[in-house]
Amino acid sequence: MFAGRSWPLVTVLVVAALLVAACTSSPETTGQQTGEIDTNGAITTNTGGEPDTIDPQKESFVNEVAQTMMVFEGLMTLDAKSLKPIPAAAKEDPKISADGLTYTFSLRDGLKYSDGSPVTAKDFAYGWTRLCDPVTAGDYAFTGYIIAGCEAWNTLVPGKATPAELRAAKDKVGIKVNGDKEISFTLVEPAPYFTSIAGIWVGVPSRESDVTKGGDRWTEPSTFIGNGPFKLAEWKHNDKLVFERNDHYRTPAKLKKWTKVMINDGAVAFAAYRGNELDFYGVAAEDLRTIEGDPELRSQVVDVGGSCTSTYLFNTKKPPFTDVKVRQAFAKSFDREDYIKNVQKIGTPALSFIPPGRPGYDPGDTFQKYDPAAAKALLQSSSFFGKPELTNLKFTYATSPRGKTRVEWAQQQWKTNLGLDVALDPVDGTTLAQLTKRAETNPQFSFLGWCEDYPDPQDWLTTVFHSNSTVIKTGYSNSDFDKLTRDADRERDPVKRLDLYQKASRLLSQDAPAAFLYYASAKYLKKPWVKGVTDSTLDFEYGIYRITDIYVTKRS
């Protein structure tokens, strides 16, 4: 998922912080600990800013998914420790046919929505079918293309295709329900990653009656009814979201309430944490000296590995980035080591898309290494050298007080190493999300990150950069890359599969539709009264894969 707005941890608060919102004092976070679990416990965190959407079949950004998955649960989830898919709403792993093309899930007994009504296989079928529906126009529809008939239906254009054509395509989608508790999916090819896809937000059981009743505003609290551990009780737009425990969930959460405020200024958020107005805070470079000098703060630091890569993303359909030499010049023109040492201070330099520790990471891929001489030569041999297209460059990023220093560093690197004056184009994070979701509005180039949805190279390479991807609109298309990734997607031999992905990854680095900047690693601060948090490198919200375990101790 894209991280161009607000990650739950620090690294993206500086990449793409959003709208400033006041943080009000939370009385639940004051007083001395007693050690006893507070059954009425509440926490307050900072979500950075207003999500563009929290519709599970439409969203693609971290700050969107982090809200949806408080409220909903899929058939599967990921184990917080092993990151392998495990049953969630499903009572067991799916039954897979011998040819690897049919996955059948059985639901747990007694599943309910937060209003007490039963959750059935039909509800899951509606969610998955809605993902494929071209009317939904979801950013992650691509993930459903592995299901027979999904792509054919999703790529029809309502208004151009006749109602009969749309109905016929819908009827061919390989999603079948058998009674209230069994749903099966027929795939177009073997897909070792499908069980993981069954655990992400795209297939949660959005309820048809709620979507119909609420229309474009069905994600407001009155109709955003889910089957997950919390319910959305209040959404004061551009200010806060308030989640309350769903007592109908199969394993009720230990927290009664979770409030998420919207603060895009890191200094303001840090002050709010120090004033006990926030229970978590993602650490930025600017905070490190203060934390190191304060024993109390230092004792509250939690270190978490990362699964995100920050990039400078080029629109390959807009000059001068239509020329691969220009893209390569930019990719080689900035000193990543200097950026980490003197600016970001948290994370490691990135030369390829997939981060260390993730399946498919390739330490031998060094094509984009810093080489200012080579960068200048590439630019001078490009088709745009000396032309106006190189004098009217605009770099779009999500504005925040701290984020500005990050992009000004890049601006200076391009001036020094390429001799180019790049204009900075700050927009709020919601606007950036909206711009990047449409090909016609996607910026010339921008500062965005990608976070792994599930641990498989398919989620990095095919999902993001295949020419048919619905989650990226930069226009990148390479038939060799497409073939390598699609061959790898269906390959059942794990060794051959990784080899194909590695070839595709190296081709991607050379084509440079993105210049890779750094791999995220993160630190966050957690108040001592918050307990039961199990971190994973894939968290899009604190402790999300075991969120019901989080609690606070009573305070006198």
HUPE-V226005 format. One record per residue. SS is DSSP state (2 for helix, 1 for strand, 0 for the rest). PSI is psi in whole degrees, 0 to 359 (* if undefined). Layout:
ss:SS psi:PSI
ss:SS psi:PSI
//
This chain:
ss:0 psi:151
ss:1 psi:145
ss:0 psi:28
ss:0 psi:2
ss:0 psi:281
ss:0 psi:110
ss:0 psi:159
ss:0 psi:337
ss:0 psi:182
ss:2 psi:320
ss:2 psi:333
ss:2 psi:348
ss:2 psi:330
ss:2 psi:334
ss:2 psi:317
ss:0 psi:63
ss:0 psi:158
ss:0 psi:223
ss:0 psi:138
ss:0 psi:135
ss:0 psi:145
ss:0 psi:144
ss:0 psi:121
ss:0 psi:152
ss:0 psi:138
ss:0 psi:111
ss:2 psi:341
ss:2 psi:345
ss:2 psi:26
ss:0 psi:164
ss:0 psi:180
ss:0 psi:147
ss:1 psi:143
ss:1 psi:346
ss:1 psi:347
ss:1 psi:139
ss:1 psi:131
ss:0 psi:106
ss:0 psi:345
ss:0 psi:24
ss:0 psi:147
ss:1 psi:148
ss:1 psi:159
ss:1 psi:129
ss:1 psi:172
ss:1 psi:121
ss:0 psi:3
ss:0 psi:313
ss:0 psi:182
ss:0 psi:122
ss:0 psi:145
ss:0 psi:321
ss:0 psi:154
ss:0 psi:25
ss:0 psi:116
ss:0 psi:333
ss:0 psi:3
ss:0 psi:330
ss:0 psi:164
ss:0 psi:351
ss:1 psi:152
ss:2 psi:315
ss:2 psi:349
ss:2 psi:309
ss:2 psi:323
ss:2 psi:335
ss:2 psi:315
ss:2 psi:316
ss:2 psi:2
ss:2 psi:328
ss:2 psi:334
ss:0 psi:162
ss:0 psi:136
ss:0 psi:184
ss:0 psi:321
ss:1 psi:169
ss:1 psi:187
ss:1 psi:142
ss:0 psi:131
ss:0 psi:333
ss:0 psi:308
ss:0 psi:341
ss:0 psi:24
ss:0 psi:148
ss:1 psi:136
ss:1 psi:159
ss:1 psi:143
ss:0 psi:266
ss:0 psi:334
ss:1 psi:146
ss:0 psi:345
ss:0 psi:173
ss:0 psi:151
ss:0 psi:153
ss:1 psi:126
ss:1 psi:131
ss:0 psi:160
ss:0 psi:328
ss:0 psi:1
ss:0 psi:15
ss:0 psi:347
ss:1 psi:126
ss:1 psi:124
ss:1 psi:123
ss:1 psi:140
ss:1 psi:136
ss:1 psi:154
ss:0 psi:159
ss:0 psi:146
ss:0 psi:17
ss:0 psi:138
ss:1 psi:153
ss:0 psi:169
ss:0 psi:344
ss:0 psi:5
ss:0 psi:352
ss:0 psi:152
ss:1 psi:149
ss:0 psi:127
ss:0 psi:170
ss:2 psi:329
ss:2 psi:324
ss:2 psi:319
ss:2 psi:320
ss:2 psi:322
ss:2 psi:316
ss:2 psi:313
ss:2 psi:320
ss:2 psi:321
ss:2 psi:326
ss:2 psi:321
ss:2 psi:344
ss:0 psi:124
ss:0 psi:337
ss:0 psi:326
ss:0 psi:321
ss:0 psi:48
ss:0 psi:144
ss:0 psi:335
ss:0 psi:20
ss:2 psi:330
ss:2 psi:324
ss:2 psi:340
ss:2 psi:353
ss:0 psi:343
ss:0 psi:341
ss:1 psi:132
ss:0 psi:131
ss:0 psi:346
ss:2 psi:312
ss:2 psi:317
ss:2 psi:319
ss:2 psi:314
ss:2 psi:331
ss:0 psi:359
ss:0 psi:152
ss:0 psi:110
ss:1 psi:135
ss:0 psi:326
ss:0 psi:315
ss:1 psi:144
ss:0 psi:159
ss:2 psi:324
ss:2 psi:320
ss:2 psi:320
ss:2 psi:317
ss:2 psi:318
ss:2 psi:320
ss:2 psi:318
ss:2 psi:319
ss:2 psi:342
ss:0 psi:357
ss:0 psi:131
ss:0 psi:54
ss:1 psi:120
ss:1 psi:145
ss:1 psi:136
ss:0 psi:95
ss:0 psi:196
ss:0 psi:345
ss:0 psi:11
ss:1 psi:131
ss:1 psi:138
ss:1 psi:150
ss:1 psi:129
ss:1 psi:123
ss:1 psi:162
ss:0 psi:341
ss:0 psi:162
ss:0 psi:140
ss:0 psi:94
ss:0 psi:342
ss:0 psi:359
ss:2 psi:325
ss:2 psi:327
ss:2 psi:319
ss:2 psi:327
ss:0 psi:352
ss:0 psi:355
ss:0 psi:179
ss:2 psi:339
ss:2 psi:332
ss:2 psi:20
ss:0 psi:157
ss:0 psi:70
ss:0 psi:132
ss:0 psi:129
ss:2 psi:320
ss:2 psi:325
ss:2 psi:317
ss:2 psi:319
ss:2 psi:315
ss:2 psi:315
ss:2 psi:338
ss:2 psi:224
ss:2 psi:344
ss:2 psi:27
ss:0 psi:345
ss:0 psi:4
ss:0 psi:155
ss:0 psi:325
ss:0 psi:334
ss:0 psi:358
ss:0 psi:72
ss:0 psi:121
ss:0 psi:180
ss:0 psi:17
ss:0 psi:190
ss:0 psi:342
ss:1 psi:163
ss:1 psi:147
ss:1 psi:108
ss:1 psi:329
ss:1 psi:141
ss:1 psi:99
ss:1 psi:102
ss:0 psi:138
ss:0 psi:19
ss:0 psi:300
ss:1 psi:158
ss:1 psi:139
ss:1 psi:122
ss:1 psi:139
ss:1 psi:154
ss:1 psi:135
ss:0 psi:103
ss:0 psi:351
ss:0 psi:355
ss:0 psi:148
ss:0 psi:331
ss:0 psi:88
ss:0 psi:140
ss:0 psi:151
ss:0 psi:335
ss:0 psi:142
ss:0 psi:326
ss:1 psi:144
ss:1 psi:115
ss:1 psi:135
ss:1 psi:112
ss:1 psi:169
ss:0 psi:98
ss:0 psi:120
ss:0 psi:352
ss:0 psi:115
ss:2 psi:322
ss:2 psi:322
ss:2 psi:317
ss:2 psi:319
ss:2 psi:318
ss:2 psi:323
ss:2 psi:320
ss:2 psi:314
ss:2 psi:336
ss:0 psi:15
ss:0 psi:27
ss:0 psi:344
ss:0 psi:146
ss:0 psi:344
ss:1 psi:155
ss:1 psi:127
ss:1 psi:125
ss:0 psi:134
ss:0 psi:168
ss:2 psi:322
ss:2 psi:342
ss:2 psi:345
ss:2 psi:318
ss:2 psi:317
ss:2 psi:317
ss:2 psi:317
ss:2 psi:331
ss:0 psi:3
ss:0 psi:104
ss:2 psi:324
ss:2 psi:313
ss:2 psi:318
ss:2 psi:325
ss:0 psi:347
ss:0 psi:4
ss:1 psi:134
ss:1 psi:126
ss:1 psi:132
ss:1 psi:135
ss:0 psi:172
ss:0 psi:162
ss:0 psi:34
ss:1 psi:149
ss:1 psi:128
ss:1 psi:140
ss:1 psi:159
ss:1 psi:115
ss:1 psi:127
ss:1 psi:142
ss:0 psi:105
ss:0 psi:0
ss:0 psi:356
ss:0 psi:125
ss:0 psi:148
ss:0 psi:7
ss:0 psi:8
ss:0 psi:338
ss:0 psi:120
ss:2 psi:330
ss:2 psi:325
ss:2 psi:317
ss:2 psi:317
ss:2 psi:321
ss:2 psi:314
ss:2 psi:320
ss:2 psi:332
ss:0 psi:2
ss:0 psi:2
ss:0 psi:144
ss:0 psi:97
ss:2 psi:324
ss:2 psi:318
ss:2 psi:321
ss:2 psi:314
ss:2 psi:317
ss:2 psi:318
ss:2 psi:347
ss:2 psi:293
ss:2 psi:311
ss:0 psi:354
ss:0 psi:122
ss:0 psi:183
ss:1 psi:150
ss:1 psi:144
ss:0 psi:129
ss:0 psi:350
ss:0 psi:174
ss:0 psi:315
ss:0 psi:128
ss:0 psi:162
ss:0 psi:145
ss:0 psi:353
ss:0 psi:147
ss:0 psi:129
ss:0 psi:356
ss:0 psi:138
ss:0 psi:96
ss:0 psi:344
ss:0 psi:356
ss:0 psi:101
ss:0 psi:18
ss:0 psi:322
ss:0 psi:15
ss:0 psi:153
ss:0 psi:122
ss:0 psi:84
ss:2 psi:328
ss:2 psi:314
ss:2 psi:323
ss:2 psi:315
ss:2 psi:318
ss:2 psi:319
ss:2 psi:316
ss:2 psi:318
ss:2 psi:335
ss:0 psi:2
ss:0 psi:164
ss:0 psi:349
ss:0 psi:1
ss:0 psi:130
ss:0 psi:5
ss:0 psi:162
ss:2 psi:333
ss:2 psi:335
ss:2 psi:1
ss:0 psi:0
ss:0 psi:51
ss:1 psi:139
ss:1 psi:123
ss:1 psi:116
ss:1 psi:135
ss:1 psi:160
ss:1 psi:122
ss:0 psi:146
ss:0 psi:155
ss:0 psi:318
ss:0 psi:326
ss:2 psi:332
ss:2 psi:322
ss:2 psi:329
ss:2 psi:314
ss:2 psi:331
ss:2 psi:328
ss:2 psi:313
ss:2 psi:319
ss:2 psi:318
ss:2 psi:324
ss:2 psi:316
ss:2 psi:327
ss:2 psi:315
ss:2 psi:315
ss:2 psi:341
ss:2 psi:349
ss:0 psi:26
ss:0 psi:138
ss:0 psi:114
ss:1 psi:125
ss:1 psi:136
ss:1 psi:138
ss:1 psi:84
ss:1 psi:134
ss:1 psi:161
ss:0 psi:159
ss:2 psi:323
ss:2 psi:318
ss:2 psi:317
ss:2 psi:317
ss:2 psi:316
ss:2 psi:319
ss:2 psi:317
ss:2 psi:349
ss:0 psi:352
ss:0 psi:133
ss:0 psi:323
ss:0 psi:343
ss:0 psi:356
ss:0 psi:131
ss:0 psi:164
ss:0 psi:310
ss:1 psi:155
ss:1 psi:170
ss:1 psi:109
ss:1 psi:158
ss:1 psi:161
ss:1 psi:132
ss:1 psi:138
ss:0 psi:134
ss:0 psi:323
ss:0 psi:150
ss:0 psi:83
ss:0 psi:138
ss:2 psi:335
ss:2 psi:324
ss:2 psi:339
ss:2 psi:310
ss:2 psi:303
ss:2 psi:311
ss:2 psi:321
ss:2 psi:316
ss:2 psi:358
ss:0 psi:146
ss:0 psi:340
ss:0 psi:6
ss:0 psi:140
ss:0 psi:2
ss:0 psi:354
ss:0 psi:140
ss:0 psi:38
ss:0 psi:355
ss:0 psi:4
ss:0 psi:133
ss:0 psi:123
ss:0 psi:116
ss:2 psi:328
ss:2 psi:318
ss:2 psi:316
ss:2 psi:316
ss:2 psi:317
ss:2 psi:314
ss:2 psi:319
ss:2 psi:323
ss:2 psi:321
ss:2 psi:322
ss:2 psi:320
ss:2 psi:354
ss:0 psi:128
ss:0 psi:346
ss:0 psi:116
ss:2 psi:326
ss:2 psi:312
ss:2 psi:323
ss:2 psi:313
ss:2 psi:325
ss:2 psi:318
ss:2 psi:317
ss:2 psi:323
ss:2 psi:317
ss:2 psi:318
ss:2 psi:321
ss:2 psi:319
ss:2 psi:324
ss:2 psi:321
ss:2 psi:315
ss:2 psi:322
ss:2 psi:323
ss:2 psi:333
ss:0 psi:53
ss:0 psi:347
ss:1 psi:146
ss:1 psi:119
ss:1 psi:132
ss:1 psi:298
ss:1 psi:154
ss:1 psi:132
ss:0 psi:138
ss:0 psi:160
ss:1 psi:152
ss:1 psi:142
ss:1 psi:159
ss:1 psi:139
ss:1 psi:130
ss:0 psi:145
ss:0 psi:342
ss:0 psi:354
ss:1 psi:125
ss:1 psi:168
ss:0 psi:16
ss:0 psi:122
ss:0 psi:108
ss:0 psi:149
ss:0 psi:163
ss:0 psi:352
ss:0 psi:9
ss:0 psi:126
ss:0 psi:358
ss:0 psi:151
ss:0 psi:123
ss:0 psi:29
ss:2 psi:327
ss:2 psi:349
ss:2 psi:50
ss:2 psi:334
ss:2 psi:345
ss:2 psi:345
ss:0 psi:135
ss:1 psi:171
ss:1 psi:152
ss:1 psi:155
ss:1 psi:150
ss:1 psi:137
ss:0 psi:*
//
